[in-house]
Amino acid sequence: MRQGGSWIIEIHNDNINTYGGVTLVLSDVLGYTTETAYRVAGDIDRRGKVDLAPGPWAEGEKLVAALQVRGLRARLRHA
């Protein structure tokens, strides 16, 4: 697997998690304020997915795993 360069975390909408649940996970894992996390949760719901700002592979892998363990649908793709 190619690990260099920038990687984007995609968080996808699902029919399981509530706004409140997604907001809590985004705040906990990504350190977002409640307001920012709620706005991103709304974007995920309206758009079907949200792409987070690109970053290094290793950090992206850790964040995707943390999001998935908490029940969100997330994946990492090369920018």
Backbone atoms as SQL, in Angstrom:
CREATE TABLE atoms (id INTEGER PRIMARY KEY, chain TEXT, resi INTEGER, resn TEXT, atom TEXT, x REAL, y REAL, z REAL);
INSERT INTO atoms VALUES
  (1, 'A', 1, 'MET', 'N', 0.837, -1.185, 0.000),
  (2, 'A', 1, 'MET', 'CA', 0.000, 0.000, 0.000),
  (3, 'A', 1, 'MET', 'C', 0.875, 1.238, 0.000),
  (4, 'A', 2, 'ARG', 'N', 0.491, 2.195, -0.793),
  (5, 'A', 2, 'ARG', 'CA', 1.167, 3.480, -0.892),
  (6, 'A', 2, 'ARG', 'C', 0.815, 4.309, 0.341),
  (7, 'A', 3, 'GLN', 'N', 1.798, 4.745, 1.101),
  (8, 'A', 3, 'GLN', 'CA', 1.535, 5.453, 2.342),
  (9, 'A', 3, 'GLN', 'C', 1.916, 6.923, 2.294),
  (10, 'A', 4, 'GLY', 'N', 2.688, 7.339, 1.292),
  (11, 'A', 4, 'GLY', 'CA', 3.128, 8.722, 1.222),
  (12, 'A', 4, 'GLY', 'C', 2.041, 9.646, 0.719),
  (13, 'A', 5, 'GLY', 'N', 2.340, 10.915, 0.723),
  (14, 'A', 5, 'GLY', 'CA', 1.409, 11.909, 0.216),
  (15, 'A', 5, 'GLY', 'C', 0.291, 12.219, 1.194),
  (16, 'A', 6, 'SER', 'N', -0.705, 12.902, 0.682),
  (17, 'A', 6, 'SER', 'CA', -1.847, 13.297, 1.503),
  (18, 'A', 6, 'SER', 'C', -2.997, 12.309, 1.354),
  (19, 'A', 7, 'TRP', 'N', -3.720, 12.130, 2.453),
  (20, 'A', 7, 'TRP', 'CA', -4.840, 11.195, 2.494),
  (21, 'A', 7, 'TRP', 'C', -6.062, 11.911, 3.053),
  (22, 'A', 8, 'ILE', 'N', -7.214, 11.574, 2.520),
  (23, 'A', 8, 'ILE', 'CA', -8.468, 12.193, 2.920),
  (24, 'A', 8, 'ILE', 'C', -9.319, 11.169, 3.669),
  (25, 'A', 9, 'ILE', 'N', -9.875, 11.599, 4.788),
  (26, 'A', 9, 'ILE', 'CA', -10.819, 10.765, 5.527),
  (27, 'A', 9, 'ILE', 'C', -12.218, 11.096, 5.030),
  (28, 'A', 10, 'GLU', 'N', -12.940, 10.077, 4.593),
  (29, 'A', 10, 'GLU', 'CA', -14.339, 10.220, 4.196),
  (30, 'A', 10, 'GLU', 'C', -15.207, 9.664, 5.318),
  (31, 'A', 11, 'ILE', 'N', -16.193, 10.435, 5.741),
  (32, 'A', 11, 'ILE', 'CA', -17.169, 9.951, 6.715),
  (33, 'A', 11, 'ILE', 'C', -18.508, 9.902, 5.992),
  (34, 'A', 12, 'HIS', 'N', -19.124, 8.725, 5.986),
  (35, 'A', 12, 'HIS', 'CA', -20.349, 8.498, 5.222),
  (36, 'A', 12, 'HIS', 'C', -21.586, 8.481, 6.115),
  (37, 'A', 13, 'ASN', 'N', -22.692, 8.889, 5.527),
  (38, 'A', 13, 'ASN', 'CA', -23.982, 8.853, 6.203),
  (39, 'A', 13, 'ASN', 'C', -24.451, 7.403, 6.364),
  (40, 'A', 14, 'ASP', 'N', -25.223, 7.159, 7.379),
  (41, 'A', 14, 'ASP', 'CA', -25.850, 5.854, 7.547),
  (42, 'A', 14, 'ASP', 'C', -27.215, 6.048, 8.188),
  (43, 'A', 15, 'ASN', 'N', -27.956, 4.985, 8.291),
  (44, 'A', 15, 'ASN', 'CA', -29.294, 5.060, 8.880),
  (45, 'A', 15, 'ASN', 'C', -29.321, 4.595, 10.334),
  (46, 'A', 16, 'ILE', 'N', -28.152, 4.476, 10.927),
  (47, 'A', 16, 'ILE', 'CA', -28.056, 3.959, 12.290),
  (48, 'A', 16, 'ILE', 'C', -27.776, 5.070, 13.299),
  (49, 'A', 17, 'ASN', 'N', -26.758, 5.868, 13.031),
  (50, 'A', 17, 'ASN', 'CA', -26.306, 6.878, 13.985),
  (51, 'A', 17, 'ASN', 'C', -27.159, 8.141, 13.938),
  (52, 'A', 18, 'THR', 'N', -27.420, 8.702, 15.104),
  (53, 'A', 18, 'THR', 'CA', -28.181, 9.945, 15.215),
  (54, 'A', 18, 'THR', 'C', -27.244, 11.141, 15.110),
  (55, 'A', 19, 'TYR', 'N', -27.824, 12.326, 14.897),
  (56, 'A', 19, 'TYR', 'CA', -27.021, 13.550, 14.904),
  (57, 'A', 19, 'TYR', 'C', -26.224, 13.653, 16.201),
  (58, 'A', 20, 'GLY', 'N', -26.909, 13.400, 17.295),
  (59, 'A', 20, 'GLY', 'CA', -26.247, 13.494, 18.594),
  (60, 'A', 20, 'GLY', 'C', -25.087, 12.529, 18.728),
  (61, 'A', 21, 'GLY', 'N', -25.295, 11.303, 18.251),
  (62, 'A', 21, 'GLY', 'CA', -24.231, 10.309, 18.314),
  (63, 'A', 21, 'GLY', 'C', -23.046, 10.670, 17.443),
  (64, 'A', 22, 'VAL', 'N', -23.323, 11.124, 16.230),
  (65, 'A', 22, 'VAL', 'CA', -22.242, 11.534, 15.320),
  (66, 'A', 22, 'VAL', 'C', -21.516, 12.749, 15.898),
  (67, 'A', 23, 'THR', 'N', -22.271, 13.688, 16.431),
  (68, 'A', 23, 'THR', 'CA', -21.676, 14.880, 17.044),
  (69, 'A', 23, 'THR', 'C', -20.732, 14.497, 18.170),
  (70, 'A', 24, 'LEU', 'N', -21.164, 13.583, 19.015),
  (71, 'A', 24, 'LEU', 'CA', -20.335, 13.131, 20.133),
  (72, 'A', 24, 'LEU', 'C', -19.048, 12.471, 19.646),
  (73, 'A', 25, 'VAL', 'N', -19.146, 11.600, 18.644),
  (74, 'A', 25, 'VAL', 'CA', -17.958, 10.915, 18.113),
  (75, 'A', 25, 'VAL', 'C', -17.002, 11.920, 17.486),
  (76, 'A', 26, 'LEU', 'N', -17.514, 12.848, 16.688),
  (77, 'A', 26, 'LEU', 'CA', -16.646, 13.839, 16.049),
  (78, 'A', 26, 'LEU', 'C', -15.942, 14.709, 17.085),
  (79, 'A', 27, 'SER', 'N', -16.661, 15.077, 18.131),
  (80, 'A', 27, 'SER', 'CA', -16.044, 15.858, 19.208),
  (81, 'A', 27, 'SER', 'C', -14.958, 15.057, 19.918),
  (82, 'A', 28, 'ASP', 'N', -15.278, 13.801, 20.225),
  (83, 'A', 28, 'ASP', 'CA', -14.359, 12.941, 20.972),
  (84, 'A', 28, 'ASP', 'C', -13.113, 12.589, 20.155),
  (85, 'A', 29, 'VAL', 'N', -13.310, 12.147, 18.927),
  (86, 'A', 29, 'VAL', 'CA', -12.196, 11.643, 18.122),
  (87, 'A', 29, 'VAL', 'C', -11.399, 12.777, 17.465),
  (88, 'A', 30, 'LEU', 'N', -12.110, 13.755, 16.928),
  (89, 'A', 30, 'LEU', 'CA', -11.430, 14.796, 16.157),
  (90, 'A', 30, 'LEU', 'C', -11.196, 16.082, 16.942),
  (91, 'A', 31, 'GLY', 'N', -11.769, 16.165, 18.136),
  (92, 'A', 31, 'GLY', 'CA', -11.567, 17.343, 18.964),
  (93, 'A', 31, 'GLY', 'C', -12.377, 18.553, 18.524),
  (94, 'A', 32, 'TYR', 'N', -13.429, 18.326, 17.736),
  (95, 'A', 32, 'TYR', 'CA', -14.285, 19.421, 17.283),
  (96, 'A', 32, 'TYR', 'C', -15.095, 19.969, 18.450),
  (97, 'A', 33, 'THR', 'N', -15.418, 21.258, 18.382),
  (98, 'A', 33, 'THR', 'CA', -16.366, 21.814, 19.337),
  (99, 'A', 33, 'THR', 'C', -17.726, 21.191, 19.042),
  (100, 'A', 34, 'THR', 'N', -18.634, 21.282, 19.985),
  (101, 'A', 34, 'THR', 'CA', -19.969, 20.731, 19.780),
  (102, 'A', 34, 'THR', 'C', -20.640, 21.383, 18.576),
  (103, 'A', 35, 'GLU', 'N', -20.477, 22.684, 18.432),
  (104, 'A', 35, 'GLU', 'CA', -21.096, 23.404, 17.318),
  (105, 'A', 35, 'GLU', 'C', -20.538, 22.930, 15.977),
  (106, 'A', 36, 'THR', 'N', -19.229, 22.802, 15.887),
  (107, 'A', 36, 'THR', 'CA', -18.595, 22.354, 14.640),
  (108, 'A', 36, 'THR', 'C', -18.990, 20.913, 14.340),
  (109, 'A', 37, 'ALA', 'N', -18.964, 20.069, 15.354),
  (110, 'A', 37, 'ALA', 'CA', -19.326, 18.664, 15.161),
  (111, 'A', 37, 'ALA', 'C', -20.775, 18.539, 14.691),
  (112, 'A', 38, 'TYR', 'N', -21.680, 19.333, 15.249),
  (113, 'A', 38, 'TYR', 'CA', -23.083, 19.294, 14.846),
  (114, 'A', 38, 'TYR', 'C', -23.247, 19.754, 13.398),
  (115, 'A', 39, 'ARG', 'N', -22.493, 20.789, 12.998),
  (116, 'A', 39, 'ARG', 'CA', -22.540, 21.278, 11.621),
  (117, 'A', 39, 'ARG', 'C', -22.036, 20.212, 10.656),
  (118, 'A', 40, 'VAL', 'N', -20.930, 19.543, 11.007),
  (119, 'A', 40, 'VAL', 'CA', -20.376, 18.484, 10.154),
  (120, 'A', 40, 'VAL', 'C', -21.349, 17.307, 10.079),
  (121, 'A', 41, 'ALA', 'N', -21.978, 16.957, 11.191),
  (122, 'A', 41, 'ALA', 'CA', -22.974, 15.882, 11.186),
  (123, 'A', 41, 'ALA', 'C', -24.110, 16.227, 10.220),
  (124, 'A', 42, 'GLY', 'N', -24.531, 17.470, 10.204),
  (125, 'A', 42, 'GLY', 'CA', -25.557, 17.910, 9.264),
  (126, 'A', 42, 'GLY', 'C', -25.089, 17.814, 7.821),
  (127, 'A', 43, 'ASP', 'N', -23.824, 18.189, 7.577),
  (128, 'A', 43, 'ASP', 'CA', -23.258, 18.069, 6.227),
  (129, 'A', 43, 'ASP', 'C', -23.231, 16.613, 5.774),
  (130, 'A', 44, 'ILE', 'N', -22.862, 15.718, 6.673),
  (131, 'A', 44, 'ILE', 'CA', -22.835, 14.288, 6.350),
  (132, 'A', 44, 'ILE', 'C', -24.241, 13.827, 5.973),
  (133, 'A', 45, 'ASP', 'N', -25.223, 14.250, 6.740),
  (134, 'A', 45, 'ASP', 'CA', -26.604, 13.841, 6.481),
  (135, 'A', 45, 'ASP', 'C', -27.106, 14.381, 5.136),
  (136, 'A', 46, 'ARG', 'N', -26.843, 15.643, 4.854),
  (137, 'A', 46, 'ARG', 'CA', -27.340, 16.271, 3.618),
  (138, 'A', 46, 'ARG', 'C', -26.606, 15.793, 2.370),
  (139, 'A', 47, 'ARG', 'N', -25.283, 15.669, 2.466),
  (140, 'A', 47, 'ARG', 'CA', -24.469, 15.351, 1.290),
  (141, 'A', 47, 'ARG', 'C', -24.220, 13.863, 1.089),
  (142, 'A', 48, 'GLY', 'N', -24.438, 13.071, 2.130),
  (143, 'A', 48, 'GLY', 'CA', -24.166, 11.646, 2.052),
  (144, 'A', 48, 'GLY', 'C', -22.776, 11.274, 2.524),
  (145, 'A', 49, 'LYS', 'N', -21.856, 12.226, 2.502),
  (146, 'A', 49, 'LYS', 'CA', -20.506, 12.017, 3.037),
  (147, 'A', 49, 'LYS', 'C', -19.817, 13.359, 3.161),
  (148, 'A', 50, 'VAL', 'N', -18.778, 13.379, 3.955),
  (149, 'A', 50, 'VAL', 'CA', -17.940, 14.561, 4.118),
  (150, 'A', 50, 'VAL', 'C', -16.492, 14.120, 3.990),
  (151, 'A', 51, 'ASP', 'N', -15.708, 14.911, 3.281),
  (152, 'A', 51, 'ASP', 'CA', -14.266, 14.695, 3.189),
  (153, 'A', 51, 'ASP', 'C', -13.581, 15.655, 4.155),
  (154, 'A', 52, 'LEU', 'N', -12.744, 15.110, 5.028),
  (155, 'A', 52, 'LEU', 'CA', -11.974, 15.953, 5.928),
  (156, 'A', 52, 'LEU', 'C', -10.700, 16.405, 5.236),
  (157, 'A', 53, 'ALA', 'N', -10.091, 17.441, 5.741),
  (158, 'A', 53, 'ALA', 'CA', -8.873, 17.991, 5.144),
  (159, 'A', 53, 'ALA', 'C', -7.800, 16.910, 5.035),
  (160, 'A', 54, 'PRO', 'N', -7.050, 16.918, 3.941),
  (161, 'A', 54, 'PRO', 'CA', -6.002, 15.910, 3.747),
  (162, 'A', 54, 'PRO', 'C', -4.946, 15.957, 4.850),
  (163, 'A', 55, 'GLY', 'N', -4.376, 14.795, 5.112),
  (164, 'A', 55, 'GLY', 'CA', -3.311, 14.686, 6.099),
  (165, 'A', 55, 'GLY', 'C', -2.458, 13.477, 5.806),
  (166, 'A', 56, 'PRO', 'N', -1.487, 13.206, 6.669),
  (167, 'A', 56, 'PRO', 'CA', -0.611, 12.049, 6.460),
  (168, 'A', 56, 'PRO', 'C', -1.346, 10.728, 6.679),
  (169, 'A', 57, 'TRP', 'N', -0.855, 9.693, 6.020),
  (170, 'A', 57, 'TRP', 'CA', -1.480, 8.369, 6.060),
  (171, 'A', 57, 'TRP', 'C', -1.604, 7.826, 7.481),
  (172, 'A', 58, 'ALA', 'N', -0.517, 7.859, 8.241),
  (173, 'A', 58, 'ALA', 'CA', -0.516, 7.242, 9.575),
  (174, 'A', 58, 'ALA', 'C', -1.570, 7.875, 10.476),
  (175, 'A', 59, 'GLU', 'N', -1.675, 9.185, 10.459),
  (176, 'A', 59, 'GLU', 'CA', -2.677, 9.862, 11.282),
  (177, 'A', 59, 'GLU', 'C', -4.079, 9.522, 10.789),
  (178, 'A', 60, 'GLY', 'N', -4.264, 9.495, 9.479),
  (179, 'A', 60, 'GLY', 'CA', -5.559, 9.143, 8.901),
  (180, 'A', 60, 'GLY', 'C', -5.992, 7.743, 9.291),
  (181, 'A', 61, 'GLU', 'N', -5.068, 6.800, 9.253),
  (182, 'A', 61, 'GLU', 'CA', -5.384, 5.416, 9.637),
  (183, 'A', 61, 'GLU', 'C', -5.879, 5.345, 11.072),
  (184, 'A', 62, 'LYS', 'N', -5.206, 6.055, 11.970),
  (185, 'A', 62, 'LYS', 'CA', -5.617, 6.044, 13.378),
  (186, 'A', 62, 'LYS', 'C', -7.000, 6.661, 13.554),
  (187, 'A', 63, 'LEU', 'N', -7.243, 7.776, 12.872),
  (188, 'A', 63, 'LEU', 'CA', -8.530, 8.440, 13.012),
  (189, 'A', 63, 'LEU', 'C', -9.665, 7.622, 12.415),
  (190, 'A', 64, 'VAL', 'N', -9.437, 7.030, 11.245),
  (191, 'A', 64, 'VAL', 'CA', -10.471, 6.184, 10.630),
  (192, 'A', 64, 'VAL', 'C', -10.800, 5.009, 11.544),
  (193, 'A', 65, 'ALA', 'N', -9.795, 4.374, 12.103),
  (194, 'A', 65, 'ALA', 'CA', -10.033, 3.251, 13.017),
  (195, 'A', 65, 'ALA', 'C', -10.842, 3.708, 14.229),
  (196, 'A', 66, 'ALA', 'N', -10.502, 4.862, 14.781),
  (197, 'A', 66, 'ALA', 'CA', -11.227, 5.373, 15.951),
  (198, 'A', 66, 'ALA', 'C', -12.678, 5.697, 15.606),
  (199, 'A', 67, 'LEU', 'N', -12.907, 6.258, 14.421),
  (200, 'A', 67, 'LEU', 'CA', -14.277, 6.550, 13.982),
  (201, 'A', 67, 'LEU', 'C', -15.065, 5.263, 13.775),
  (202, 'A', 68, 'GLN', 'N', -14.439, 4.268, 13.156),
  (203, 'A', 68, 'GLN', 'CA', -15.112, 2.999, 12.884),
  (204, 'A', 68, 'GLN', 'C', -15.436, 2.243, 14.168),
  (205, 'A', 69, 'VAL', 'N', -14.518, 2.238, 15.119),
  (206, 'A', 69, 'VAL', 'CA', -14.758, 1.550, 16.389),
  (207, 'A', 69, 'VAL', 'C', -15.961, 2.152, 17.099),
  (208, 'A', 70, 'ARG', 'N', -16.175, 3.443, 16.894),
  (209, 'A', 70, 'ARG', 'CA', -17.314, 4.122, 17.518),
  (210, 'A', 70, 'ARG', 'C', -18.571, 4.075, 16.649),
  (211, 'A', 71, 'GLY', 'N', -18.532, 3.303, 15.567),
  (212, 'A', 71, 'GLY', 'CA', -19.731, 3.032, 14.794),
  (213, 'A', 71, 'GLY', 'C', -19.962, 3.872, 13.555),
  (214, 'A', 72, 'LEU', 'N', -19.061, 4.800, 13.241),
  (215, 'A', 72, 'LEU', 'CA', -19.246, 5.600, 12.030),
  (216, 'A', 72, 'LEU', 'C', -18.670, 4.876, 10.817),
  (217, 'A', 73, 'ARG', 'N', -19.243, 5.150, 9.669),
  (218, 'A', 73, 'ARG', 'CA', -18.723, 4.607, 8.404),
  (219, 'A', 73, 'ARG', 'C', -17.691, 5.586, 7.876),
  (220, 'A', 74, 'ALA', 'N', -16.439, 5.199, 7.922),
  (221, 'A', 74, 'ALA', 'CA', -15.353, 6.068, 7.480),
  (222, 'A', 74, 'ALA', 'C', -14.340, 5.249, 6.692),
  (223, 'A', 75, 'ARG', 'N', -13.668, 5.927, 5.765),
  (224, 'A', 75, 'ARG', 'CA', -12.599, 5.266, 5.013),
  (225, 'A', 75, 'ARG', 'C', -11.543, 6.300, 4.678),
  (226, 'A', 76, 'LEU', 'N', -10.377, 5.803, 4.276),
  (227, 'A', 76, 'LEU', 'CA', -9.244, 6.644, 3.930),
  (228, 'A', 76, 'LEU', 'C', -8.950, 6.465, 2.459),
  (229, 'A', 77, 'ARG', 'N', -8.773, 7.578, 1.748),
  (230, 'A', 77, 'ARG', 'CA', -8.418, 7.490, 0.330),
  (231, 'A', 77, 'ARG', 'C', -7.305, 8.479, 0.021),
  (232, 'A', 78, 'HIS', 'N', -6.514, 8.130, -0.984),
  (233, 'A', 78, 'HIS', 'CA', -5.410, 8.995, -1.374),
  (234, 'A', 78, 'HIS', 'C', -5.952, 10.264, -1.996),
  (235, 'A', 79, 'ALA', 'N', -5.377, 11.388, -1.626),
  (236, 'A', 79, 'ALA', 'CA', -5.838, 12.686, -2.149),
  (237, 'A', 79, 'ALA', 'C', -5.438, 12.866, -3.603);
